[in-house]
Amino acid sequence: MSEAGGGERALDSRAVRKLFPYLEEVTYLNTATTGLSWLGQGAAAARFYDEHKARGYSAHLQWRGELEKTRELLARLLRVPAEEISFASSATEALNGVAHSIRLQPGDEVVLCEDEFPSIVLSWTPSALQGAELVRVPIEREEVRTDALIARISDRTKVVSVSHVHWGTGTRVDLKRIAAATQKVGARLIVDGAHAAGAIDVDASVADLYTGSVFKWLLSAFGVAYVVTKSSFAAEMNPLFRGYANEPPSRKLQFSHPNYPALYALSATLEFLAGLGWGPIVEQVNSLSGFLHRELRREGWVVVTPEDARAGIVSVVHDDATRTVARLLEQDIEIEERAGLLRISPHFYNSEGDLRRFLEVLGRNPSVTR
Ligand SMILES: Cc1ncc(COP(=O)(O)O)c(C=O)c1O
């Protein structure tokens, strides 16, 4: 379990749900798109303006203190040194920043899964590649995602970039094995943890750079993302964007102020979640996604998310996914369609009751007879 601290007692789900009143109105199974804010998060963001920025620069030590606290809380959650954590305005900005700051040359390869999240693929523009080849590995089946990626790593590979948990299919890759394969050929490993941190136990120290947005499984704001950069990797970078926060000879990617109100909301949320216990949170996500996986299969659905490589997302083959999402919404059940799949993403604030309601309205796969 995570080193993030907090009690290991089971979640008091009734007390938890009181802090997410929207769950009384809607069966919300869409955290992979956006997590629910808890009552108290708005007040935490307002503290920046009302208590600190109301005093202008005189309060700068207070907001810097909050920044340090956020880094400490993230460091414990992600198992990395706090000094390696910086902030960008989004994971997409961080991915573009790193892609444009690495030195590459013709003959080098950047290796990705073919169906990666758009920000991972698109950050490798021709100017970022500098003549290197972008290798997009086809993934035939979710069970072989990790193996297929590793199999394509060669002596020419300089960068491997991968989602820790895939945004569409929910597959959790084996980061340790991918890290070992990249290290063997001296390549760098860049990871997007958007669907991992907050849902599963994460050890970001295996990656050279690990970034993630915080508005999904960490329930927090848009406009801020954490970026963990190994110091040995940072030392190799030639940042494309420069500013007062990374004047030469600094190699840091962060070039200006972070989004302080968003950090106040994030640090309060990390404290709140650590107080509930990261262990029980991760266990609840695992138990709900496991239950969903079993019950969907029992009802004849093809679940593409591998049972032994899942996080919080469970994705299902459906020949009319868009219409089904709309039909469920009419019954106040929120899920998403991604790449033609039904994507269901419960978080710790959901209950088995929420999943039973979803399963009942979804019904049995009509193309399968008992
Ligand atoms: C895998 C993945 N990475 C990144 C993002 C976007 O994050 P950001 O808005 O911080 O760039 C998303 C979803 O919006 C995502 O699913």
The ligand as an SDF file (V2000), in Angstrom:
LIG
                    3D

 16 16  0  0  0  0  0  0  0  0999 V2000
   -4.4200    9.9050  -20.0530 C   0  0  0  0  0  0  0  0  0  0  0  0
   -4.7730   11.3570  -19.9690 C   0  0  0  0  0  0  0  0  0  0  0  0
   -3.7890   12.2650  -19.9330 N   0  0  0  0  0  0  0  0  0  0  0  0
   -4.0470   13.5840  -19.8550 C   0  0  0  0  0  0  0  0  0  0  0  0
   -5.3510   14.0510  -19.8070 C   0  0  0  0  0  0  0  0  0  0  0  0
   -5.5850   15.5320  -19.7860 C   0  0  0  0  0  0  0  0  0  0  0  0
   -4.9420   16.1420  -18.7120 O   0  0  0  0  0  0  0  0  0  0  0  0
   -4.5740   17.6720  -18.7730 P   0  0  0  0  0  0  0  0  0  0  0  0
   -5.8370   18.4550  -18.9960 O   0  0  0  0  0  0  0  0  0  0  0  0
   -3.9550   17.9420  -17.4340 O   0  0  0  0  0  0  0  0  0  0  0  0
   -3.6220   17.8580  -19.8910 O   0  0  0  0  0  0  0  0  0  0  0  0
   -6.4130   13.1260  -19.8390 C   0  0  0  0  0  0  0  0  0  0  0  0
   -7.8410   13.4810  -19.8030 C   0  0  0  0  0  0  0  0  0  0  0  0
   -8.3630   14.5120  -19.9640 O   0  0  0  0  0  0  0  0  0  0  0  0
   -6.1090   11.7510  -19.9260 C   0  0  0  0  0  0  0  0  0  0  0  0
   -7.0970   10.8570  -19.9870 O   0  0  0  0  0  0  0  0  0  0  0  0
  1  2  1  0
  2  3  1  0
  2 15  2  0
  3  4  2  0
  4  5  1  0
  5  6  1  0
  5 12  2  0
  6  7  1  0
  7  8  1  0
  8  9  2  0
  8 10  1  0
  8 11  1  0
 12 13  1  0
 12 15  1  0
 13 14  2  0
 15 16  1  0
M  END
$$$$
